[in-house]
Amino acid sequence: MIKGELPTWKEKKQLLYDREIEVDPAYLAEIGTRLEKAGRFTDALEFFHRAGRSDGMDRLRAGAIERGDFFLYKRCRDLAGLGPDAAEAGRLAASAMARGTFSYAMRACAAIGDKAGEQAARDRLREVLPDAGIIFETDEKEEEK
């Protein structure tokens, strides 16, 4: 890989998963930073995790909360060996609601057991996607079990 470029999928695979080669954690963190700046947050997270850089992972988690990105937030917490934090998930849900990503808000509220918040996000999602009944039918069938 040329310095300053982003890794190809093949280089990413080798750098992250080939345990037979030794890769300098500082180099992995540098790639993680480049990926973060390019908006490839999930890839950046993988590099920060492999490099053992909790500062980069924390920065990505904070950004996920700000953007209302539940799945990146959850992945950050999972890699750190933690479950969702109620205060963080609440802020994430508020961000997601403000940005109109109601399904992310629903997931964040569900993760912390906020039934009222989950229902509010569900109602807003139904307003903007009235034909998306299958999303709710699946969720409602799961709740009945």
PEHUZI-V630567 format. One record per residue. N is the residue number from 1. D_CENTER is the distance of its C-alpha to the mean C-alpha in Angstrom with 1 decimal. Layout:
n: <N:N>
d_center: <D_CENTER:D_CENTER>
This chain:
n: <1:2:3:4:5:6:7:8:9:10:11:12:13:14:15:16:17:18:19:20:21:22:23:24:25:26:27:28:29:30:31:32:33:34:35:36:37:38:39:40:41:42:43:44:45:46:47:48:49:50:51:52:53:54:55:56:57:58:59:60:61:62:63:64:65:66:67:68:69:70:71:72:73:74:75:76:77:78:79:80:81:82:83:84:85:86:87:88:89:90:91:92:93:94:95:96:97:98:99:100:101:102:103:104:105:106:107:108:109:110:111:112:113:114:115:116:117:118:119:120:121:122:123:124:125:126:127:128:129:130:131:132:133:134:135:136:137:138:139:140:141:142:143:144:145>
d_center: <26.6:28.2:27.2:24.8:23.6:20.3:20.6:21.4:19.8:22.8:22.6:18.9:20.0:23.0:21.4:18.6:20.5:24.2:25.3:28.8:28.2:27.7:25.3:25.5:22.4:23.1:23.1:19.7:18.4:20.2:18.6:15.1:16.3:17.7:14.6:12.8:15.8:15.8:12.4:11.1:8.1:7.0:10.8:11.2:9.1:11.5:14.4:13.9:13.6:16.7:18.4:17.9:16.8:15.2:15.9:13.6:10.7:11.7:11.9:8.4:7.4:10.2:9.3:6.1:8.7:11.3:9.8:8.9:5.4:5.1:3.4:0.5:3.7:5.3:5.2:6.4:8.8:9.8:10.8:12.6:14.3:13.5:12.9:11.6:13.8:15.8:16.2:12.7:11.6:14.7:14.1:10.7:12.8:15.5:13.5:12.3:15.9:17.4:15.5:16.5:13.3:15.0:13.3:10.0:12.5:14.2:11.5:10.9:14.7:15.3:13.3:15.7:18.7:19.2:21.3:22.7:19.4:18.2:21.6:21.5:18.3:19.9:23.1:21.6:19.9:23.4:25.0:23.2:23.1:26.3:26.5:23.2:25.1:23.9:20.4:22.2:24.9:22.6:20.9:24.4:25.9:23.4:24.4:28.0:27.9>
